[in-house]
Amino acid sequence: MPLLEELIINLANELSLPGELKTTSPNTYKIFFGKDLQVIISLNDIASCRCTGIIGALPTEKTEDFLSYMAFANLLGEGTGGSTIFLDNEGKLIYLSRDFTLSNYIYFKENVEIFVNYLEMWQKKRDDAASKNAIYKSSILQPLK
């Protein structure tokens, strides 16, 4: 099994990621894929990799509707790409997290890419939901016109 550090360095080099790779603790790296796309990649005790990112603050408008929307996505796995959406302990910040096994660089890169794409999508959904004009129909957020 490749070392997480090697995989992270290869990914950063290939994607020409800005800034330096920040290690927050052993086998945990904070990577910036863009201004608001910060991902923490860590190695779990069971030798699997975990990607975690902040979607944003829980919307203050139609909060229960958005909570239902997220719960529905988690339950059915729709629009999550195998990730899990959850709230912090205070119920204020929304996170996205995805675990996968480490095998090789290609698999690692694909899984990180999938995660980053879903994180970005959920950040946009959260921004739409934070709008006072957000429209929900049967617990599904409808695009704003």
C-alpha positions, 0 to 999 in steps of 0.5 A: 500500500502506498504511503498517503504522503506520497499520494498527496505529493503526486496529486499536488504535483499533477494538479499544480495545486496552490500553496504548500501541503499542510500537515495538521497531524500525522497522516492528515493533510489539508489541501486547497483546491480553490478558495472555498474548496478546502479538503482534509485528507487523512488515513484512518485506523483501518488503513482507509482514506477519508476526505472531509470538507466544509459545505458551509453554514446551515441556512437560516432560511427554511432550515428544516426543509434543507435538513430534510433535503440533506437527510433524503440525499444521505438516505438514498445516496442520491447526489452524494457520490458515496459521501455522507453529509453531516452537521458539526456538534453544534448543528451549525456547519455542514460537512461532507465526508467520504471514505475509500480504501487506498490501493494505488495512485490512480484510484486515489486521484479518482476518489479525491476528484469525485469527492471534490466535485460533490463538495463543490456541488453541495456548496452550490446547493447550500448557497441556493438553499440559503436564498430566501427564494429557495423552493422545495417541492417534496423535500427536493430543492428546485433550481431557482429561476 
